[in-house]
Amino acid sequence: MTFDSKLQRKIMGCFATGVTLVTTRSGDDIWGMTANAVMSLSLDPPLILIAVDRRNAIQKYLRDGQCFAVNMLRVEHEAISNAFATPGPKDFSQISLTVGETGAPILADAMAYIDCRLEHTLSGGDHDIFIGRAVGGSVNEGSPLIFFKGKYCGLFDETGVDRLPADS
Ligand SMILES: Cc1cc2nc3c(=O)[nH]c(=O)nc-3n(C[C@H](O)[C@H](O)[C@H](O)COP(=O)(O)O)c2cc1C
């Protein structure tokens, strides 16, 4: 029996996530894709997992470049998220970038980033799973962009007060 894909989307849309910009480099070519199917898979060894639709153009660049960086977006980055969720060539010209250890582009004002060398690629239905070993990264200040029920939001309560947890 097949499960209704619209219902699956609706159910999983209740799982609020952050939003990331996954970037990669193959030679002189850089590419990026908005992604929330991202997780920390293992601490020892340090492995990060991303799930990528088999139709997405970034697949070729990930396989050729053998690296990816996951840039955690801030609440101010909604326009970047929309731009990199649109099929076709990606315009990095208005974005301030640095370069990670793997050569992957790093969003200079990301909330945090983690830079990975590709270790494994697995099949996962209409997506492929890319597992990378973390080789670099850092954490900055800021409030994250959240994706919930198919819409963007931030970490605010009903009075508009920022509900960021205190830094530990
Ligand atoms: C909030 C959000 C999260 C997304 N997460 C993923 C994801 O985890 N994996 C994926 O393959 N596509 C995801 N997408 C869709 C891609 O960003 C979109 O298909 C993009 O156009 C792919 O670009 P490309 O074809 O240039 O690689 C997401 C889109 C949005 C708006």
The ligand as a Gaussian input file, in Angstrom:
#p B3LYP/6-31G(d) Opt

LIG

0 1
 C       13.153000      25.102000       3.327000
 C       13.584000      24.215000       2.174000
 C       14.288000      23.048000       2.437000
 C       14.701000      22.207000       1.391000
 N       15.402000      21.079000       1.694000
 C       15.841000      20.271000       0.702000
 C       16.615000      19.126000       1.019000
 O       16.934000      18.844000       2.175000
 N       17.012000      18.320000      -0.016000
 C       16.703000      18.625000      -1.316000
 O       17.098000      17.860000      -2.207000
 N       15.989000      19.732000      -1.652000
 C       15.562000      20.570000      -0.669000
 N       14.860000      21.702000      -0.971000
 C       14.585000      22.009000      -2.375000
 C       15.828000      22.559000      -3.110000
 O       16.344000      23.683000      -2.439000
 C       15.446000      22.934000      -4.563000
 O       14.972000      21.797000      -5.228000
 C       16.604000      23.573000      -5.330000
 O       16.079000      24.185000      -6.480000
 C       17.666000      22.574000      -5.754000
 O       18.625000      23.285000      -6.510000
 P       19.509000      22.577000      -7.626000
 O       18.555000      21.847000      -8.566000
 O       20.207000      23.710000      -8.277000
 O       20.444000      21.647000      -6.969000
 C       14.423000      22.556000       0.046000
 C       13.721000      23.748000      -0.217000
 C       13.307000      24.562000       0.833000
 C       12.562000      25.851000       0.532000

